């Protein structure tokens, strides 16, 4: 069970004890608070249940009412003098077990002196006891809860990771790609061609298409190479953007989107588009704005949910933005918390650090993947597209060779040139893959280094904030849902 065990003696103050039980249950959770009357099951052995609960609890609250130390049996004997008295036995078990014992003084009660207590309970007299007065119930209850929070954890469970969107292709994508590539290699050369190009000094359309396909393959290569050249600037920008909320990200980047829209509208006006084209442009812009608004609302809600309910388990395949945002949120939470951390705060922060560490380990494993594993796992559709693209280039080269042969223009030089065209396409694809592979590997290794350093700093900070307080806390520790995530 763990949690709080409420120790009290029955009497006219039982209603106050019930109110205390309800308040503690509301803060820590019903399963974390034990009071004999509502917690014991019918037919349960009384002595065994009490011994088990005291032995399993994190803290025992001893409710002291006026005259608590001098309460007597009908025979006149003092109750605390009886070794079988349950109030005495429960406190003895807690003290002997090293539990956190918190005496609470009700209205009119005074802390007993060591001389008034049996030898086994004299340690109780040296404990600082908060008061719980009816006239100051809320303020006094806050002090009691704050004192218990260092030892007692509220009930919590990590929020499961969100389900991955979309369906990741399996072997069927490889089979379909192979089937389509074979169809392209067989079907394109079989397409009919005329001989109008013969003697005109122009190339057959299949060879022109092959050259255009190779030229288009240059675009992703140039883009990836350019990103690698400015890698440090791109990485710094990504790191800063990933650390801010979606709302702030939109506020900082919306001029780029507006500029692109204005460029498109200006081009449409200057291009003298007709009414139909203008309507299509407006429709596209309207859909884009609607989708952007819906995405903004969804991501804002997700930001709020990630802040209020924590800790969130990171996905199995975590991306850079999610990992950096998790570190940034934990940093912000620690900024808003005061030392010492409650047990709930400490456990949640430590759990989140462990989860971040596991995610960092998965990212490090991903950085060590082979080129084939990286393509199949991260970019299966891109891999399939490149295979089909290269198959198309090869098929167009074969069709061009057949066209030259049918026209009587086939020479070794032309055939070698066609082979070189196919080779250039293959080299462009391999070059793009190599640049992208090395870039993503370096990104992941840099992410592991950065997040690993931040995680070590946060772990040291959690440890420092978990040290015992020099002053008594007077209010429960704030929870994330009680205040909004600060803007960044």
N, C-alpha and C positions, 0 to 999 in steps of 0.2 A: 504493500500500500504506500509506504512512506507518508509524508505530509505531517499534519498537526494532530496531536492527541490532546483533547480538552479534558483536564482533570478538575473535578469540582465536587463539592458536597451538596447533596440535595437539600432544598429548603425553599424559603420564600423568594430567593433570588434566582430560581431556576428559569424564570422568563428572560432574565438578562443573559443567562448562559445560552438559551435558545437563540436569542438575537445575535450573540457573538458567533455562534455556530453558523447561522445563516450568512452573516457578513463574511466570515472567513471562507465559507464555501463559495460565495459569489466571487471572491477574488482569486482563490487558488483552485477552485473546482470542487464539486461535491465529493469526488473520489479521494481528495487530498485532506479531508477533515473527518476526524472520528469523534463522535459523541455517543456515549453508550446507548441512550434510549432510541435514537433513530437508526443507529448503525448496527446494533446487534440483531441477528436473525432469530426468529422464533425457534426454540429447541437447541440453539447454539450453547455450548458449554461456556458459562460466564467467565470462569477463572482462566481457562485456556485462551479465550478470545482476547481478554484484556492483556494477558502476558504477551501474546503474539503481537498485538497492535502497538503496545509500548515498545517492544523490542524492534519493531519495524519502522517506527515513526522517526521523523527528522527533528521534531521539536515537540515539547510538552508544555502546554499552557496551563499553569496552576491558578485557578480562579480562587482568590482569597476574599471571602465575604467578612463583614464585621463579626468578630468573635470566632474566626476560623480556627485559631490555635487552641481555643478553650472549649470547643464543641465537646459535648459529653453524651454518653449513653444514658438511657433511662435509669440505669443503676447508679449514675453519678460519676462513673469512671471516665477519664478523658479519652476521646476517640483516638487521638494521635498516639496515646500511650499503648494502644492495642496493636500488636504486631500483625494482626489479621485485618486491620482496617484498610479498606481498598484505596482510599485517598493516599494514605501513608505508603502503601506498597507500590502504587503506581509511580509516585515521585521517587521512591527508593530505586526502583528498576531503572528509571530514566537517568538518575544521577550516577548509578553504578555503570550504566551502559554508555556514559559519556555523551548523552543527548543534550541538545540545547534546551534548557529549562527556563521558561519565562513566567515568573509570578506576576499576576495582574490583580491590582487592588480595586475592588468595587467601592461604591460610595460608603464612606465611613470606616473602611477597613484600614488597618495599620499593619506594617510589616512586622512579623514576630521577631523577637530577639533569639539569638542562639540558645539562650537559657530556656526559652519556652518550647524548644523543639527537641525531639529525640536525637540521640547522637547521629543516627543514620540520615537525618534531615537537616543537620546544622549548616550544611553548605548552602541551603536555601536562603538562610538569613543574610548571606553576603552578596546576594544577587540584587541588582538594581531593578526595581519593579515599577512599571508604568501604571498610571491610574486609568480606570474606565468609569467615568462619571456620567450619569444620565443627562445632566445639564450640558455637558461638553462631549456628547457621544461621538460625533463625527470626528472632531479633532483628536480625541483620545484613541478612537479606533484606528485612525490613520497612523498614530505612533506605534500601536501594537502590530499592525500589519507590516509597517516598515521594519520593525525589529525582527519579525519572522521571515521576511523576504531573503535575508542572508542565508538562511538554512533551509527554507522550504521552497520548492519549485511549484509554480502553477502548472496545471495540466496543459500540455501542448504536444503537437505532433507536427513534424515538418510538412509543408505543403508539397504535394507531389509535383514533379516536373510536368510542364505542359506536354500534351501529346504532339508528336511531330506531324506537321501538316503535309498532306500529299502522300503519295505512295512511291516508295523507292523502288525503282525497277530491279528485277532480278535477272535470272538467266534468260527469260523470255526476250529481253531487250537485245542480248547478244545474238540469240537465234534470229530474231527479226532483222537485226542489222546485217548479219551474214546473208540472209535470204535476199534482202533488198540490194545489197552490194553485188551479189551474183546476178540478180536481174538487170542491174545497171550495166554490168560488164558484158552481158550477153545481148541485152536489148538495144543499147545505144549504137553499137556497131552495125546492128541489123537494120537501122533506120535507112530508108531510101535517100539517096543523094543524087543531085543532077550534076552535070559537067559544065555548067555555065562559067565556072571560075577558070576553066582550063584556057591558057593562052591570054588571060586578061591581066596577069601579074598580081592577082589577089589570092588570098588563102581560102581553102575550103572552110565553110562556116564552123565545122567541128573543131578545126585547129584554132580558129579565132575564139571559140567558146572555151577551149582548154586554156589558152593564154589568159583570157579574162578570169577564169577560175583561179589560176595561179596568182594573178594580180590581186584578186580579192583576198587570197590567203595572206597577202602581205599586211593587210589592215590589222588583224589581231596580233601579228608578230610585232608590228611597230608599236601598238598600244601597250602590250606587255613589256616590251623593251623600254618604252618611255617611262612606265611606272617604276621599273627597276632603277632607271637613272635618277629619278626624283624620289627614291624609296624613303629616305629619311624624312623628307617633308611630308609625304603621304602618311607615313606611320605616325608622325607627330600629330597631324591633323586628325587622324582616326582616333588616336588615344584621347585627345581632348573632346571630340564629339561623343565618343562612347561613354564619357564620364558624366554627361549632362542628361537631364530629363528630356523626353521627346518634345515637350512643350518648348523648352529652351532651344532645342535643336531646330525646330520649325521657325522660331523667332529669328534665329541667326542666319538661316539658309534660305528663307523665302524669297529674298531679292533675286537669287539665281533663277528660281522657277519663273518668277514674274518676268525677268529679262528674256528668258527663252520664249515665253508666250508672246511678249511684245515683238520679238524678232519674227515669230511666225505670222502674227497679224500684219506686221509691216510688209513682209514678203507677199502675203496674200493680197493686200491692197495694191502694192506696187506691181504685182503680176497681173492685174486686171482680171481676176477670177470672176467667173460668172456667178449668178445667183445660186445655182445648185452647189457649186464648189464652196461658196461662202457659208451656206447652210450646213454643209458637211463639216466644215471647219468649226463652226459654232457648236455643232453637236458633239464633236470630239472634245472640244474644250469643256463643254458642260459636263460630259461624262468624267473627264479627268478631274474637274473640280469636285464633283460629287464623291468620287472614289477617294480623293485626297481628304475630304472632310470626314468620310466614314473611317478611314484609316487613322486620322488624327484622334477621333473620339475613342476608337478601340485601343489605341496605344496609350492614351491618357488614362483610361480606366485600368489598363494593365499596369501602368506605372503606379497608380494609387494602390492597386491590390498588392503589388510586390512590396510596397512600403508598409502597408497596414498589417498584412499577414506575413509573418516571417518566422522561421527561415524557410525560403523556397528551395527545394532541391533543384539543382542545375540539370539541364537535359544531358542525356548520355553523350550526344554530339553537340557540344557547346561551341558557339562561335565567339569571336573576339569581343563583340559588343556586349553579349550577355555576361561574359566573365568579368570584363572591366566594370560593367554596371553593378555587378554583385559586390565587387570590392569597394566601389564608390559608395554604395548604399550602406555597407557596414561601417565605413569611415564616417559617414554622416550620422549614423545612429550613435556611434561612440561619442561624437561631438555633442550630441544632445543629452547623453547620459551623464550622471554624476557618480563619482566614486563614493562608497564602494558599490559595485554592481550587485544587483539582486541575484539570487541563485538562478532565477529564470533568465535574466539577461545574460548571465555568465554562461549558462549551458547553451543558450541559443547562439551566442557569439562563437563559442567553441565549436558547436556543431557546424555552423556555417563555415568556419575556417577549415574544418576537416573536409567539408564538401568542396570548397574551393581548391584545397590541396589535391583532392581526388580528380577534379576537373583539370587541374594543371598537369597532373600525371597523364591523363588521357590525351591532352594536347601534345605533350612531349612524345607520347607513343605515335601520334599521328605525324609528327615531324620526322620520325624515323622510317616512315613507310617507303616502299619502293615506288618508282614512277608509275608502274602498272596498277599497284594497289591504290595510289592516290587518285588516278583517273577513274578507276572503276567505282571507288567509294564516294568520291566527292563530285565527280563530273561525268557520270555515265552517259548523259544525253549529249554532252559536248564530244565525248569520245565517239559515240555512235555517229554524230554529225560529221566529224572529221573523217571517219572511215568511209562514209558514203561520199563525201566530197572528193577524197582521193580516188575512190572507185570511179567517180564520174570523170575525173581528169584522165585516168588511165583509159576509160572507155572511149572518151573523145579522141585521145591520141591513137588508139587502135582504129577507130573509125576514120581518122585522117589518113592513117597509113593505108587503109583499104581504098580510100578515095584516090590517093596518089597512085596506088597500084593499078586500079581500074582505068585511070586516065593515062597510063603509061608513063607517069612522071616519077615512079618510085626509084629512088636511089639510096645507096647506103648512107649518104650524108643526111638525107631527109629523115630516114628512119632513126639515125643516131640523134638528130635534133629532136624528134618526137620523144625518144627515150629520155633525153636531157630535160624536156619539159615536164615529164612525169617525175623525174628525179628532183627537179626544182620544187615541185609541189610537195613531195615527200619531205624534203629538207626544210621547207617552210613550216610544215606541220610539226616536224620534230623540233625545229628551233623554237616555235611557239610553246610547245609542251615543255621543253627544257627551261626556257626563261620563266614560265609560269610555275613550274615545279620548284625551281630554286627560290623563287620569290616567296611562294607560300611556305616553304620550309623555313626560310629565314624569318618570315613573319611569326610563325609559330614558336620558333626558338626565342625570338625577342619577346614574345608574349609570355612565355614560360619564365624568362629571366625577370621581366618587369613585375608580373603578378606574384612570382615567388618572393621577390623583395618586399612588395607591399604586404603580402600575407605575413611574412616574418615580423614586419613592423607592427601590424595590427595585433598579432598574437602577443607580442611584448606589451602592447598597450592594454590589452584585455587583462593580462596577468597583473600589470601595475594597478589597474582600476579595480581589481578583485581583492586587494589587500584590505584588512579590517579598517573600519573608519575610526578616526580619532574623536569624532563627535557623534552623538546619537542621531540617526535619521528620524525625521519627524513626519515624513509623508511617504506613501508607497512610490515605488519607482515608476516613472511615466512609461506608458507603452506606445508603440508607434502609431496605433490607431487614434491616440489621443491628440496628436498634432500632425500637421501636414508635412510632407517632405519639403525641405527648403528648396527654393529655386537656386540654380547654379548658373 
